[in-house]
Amino acid sequence: MRIRTGIAMVAMLAATTITTAFAQAGADTYKAKCAMCHGVDGMGATPAGKAMGAKPFNSPEYVKASDADLIAGTTNGKGKMPAQKGKLTDAQIKDAVAYIRTLQKK
């Protein structure tokens, strides 16, 4: 019984560590590639964001959008936002979208 409990605890710790690593990767990508327009807080209130008409990530449009929609918009571009395909990897885009979801909860 102790062995199973120990194994379960190690698995939970590993999963938490991996999730934290992905969250950090998304935050790093967001801060390096997205924050200049979308803002550190995701409100789009930067000079570049205002010029491009960036909407806050907590707006209903973004909150109800699926991750697939946000990934597609980031990959292919949408409106005045340029496509990130070839500039960011698929994993970086996915991780950045996961980070954006954390900004929506603040």
C-alpha positions in Angstrom: 0.0 0.0 0.0 2.8 2.4 0.9 4.5 1.8 -2.5 1.4 2.5 -4.4 0.8 5.7 -2.4 4.4 6.7 -3.0 4.2 6.1 -6.7 1.0 8.1 -6.9 2.6 11.0 -5.1 5.6 10.9 -7.4 3.3 10.8 -10.5 1.3 13.8 -9.2 4.5 15.8 -8.5 5.8 15.0 -12.0 2.6 16.1 -13.6 2.6 19.4 -11.6 6.2 20.0 -12.6 5.5 19.3 -16.3 2.4 21.6 -16.2 4.4 24.3 -14.5 7.1 24.0 -17.2 4.6 24.3 -20.0 2.9 27.3 -18.3 6.3 29.0 -17.9 7.2 28.3 -21.6 3.9 29.9 -22.6 4.5 32.9 -20.4 8.0 33.3 -21.8 6.8 33.2 -25.4 3.9 35.6 -24.6 6.2 38.1 -23.0 8.7 37.9 -25.8 6.4 37.9 -28.8 2.9 39.0 -27.8 3.1 41.5 -24.9 4.3 44.4 -27.0 0.9 44.6 -28.6 -1.4 42.7 -26.2 0.2 44.1 -23.0 1.7 42.2 -20.1 -1.9 41.9 -18.7 -3.6 41.0 -22.0 -5.6 44.2 -22.1 -4.2 45.4 -25.4 -3.6 48.9 -23.9 -0.1 49.3 -25.3 0.5 52.0 -28.0 0.9 49.2 -30.6 -2.2 47.4 -29.3 -4.2 50.5 -29.5 -3.0 51.3 -33.0 -3.8 47.7 -34.1 -7.2 47.6 -32.4 -6.2 44.7 -30.1 -9.1 43.7 -27.9 -8.6 42.6 -24.3 -8.3 38.9 -23.9 -11.0 38.9 -21.3 -13.5 40.2 -23.8 -16.4 37.8 -24.5 -15.1 37.1 -28.1 -11.8 35.7 -26.7 -13.3 34.0 -23.7 -15.8 32.0 -25.7 -13.3 31.2 -28.5 -11.9 27.7 -28.4 -8.2 27.0 -28.0 -8.3 25.8 -31.6 -9.7 29.2 -32.8 -7.1 31.1 -30.9 -4.3 28.9 -32.2 -5.6 29.3 -35.7 -5.8 33.1 -35.4 -2.3 33.3 -34.0 -0.9 30.9 -36.6 -2.6 32.4 -39.6 -3.1 35.9 -38.4 -6.5 37.7 -38.0 -7.5 41.2 -38.7 -4.4 43.4 -38.3 -2.5 40.7 -36.4 0.2 39.2 -38.5 0.5 35.4 -38.9 3.0 33.8 -36.6 3.5 30.7 -38.7 7.2 30.3 -39.3 8.0 32.8 -36.5 6.8 30.6 -33.7 6.6 26.8 -33.5 3.2 25.1 -33.1 4.2 24.2 -29.5 5.1 27.8 -28.7 1.7 29.0 -30.0 -0.2 26.3 -28.1 1.7 27.2 -24.9 1.1 31.0 -25.4 -2.6 30.3 -25.9 -2.6 28.3 -22.6 -0.9 31.3 -20.9 -3.5 33.7 -22.4 -6.2 31.6 -20.7 -4.5 32.3 -17.4 -4.7 36.1 -18.1 -8.4 35.7 -18.7 -8.9 34.5 -15.1 -7.2 37.6 -13.5 
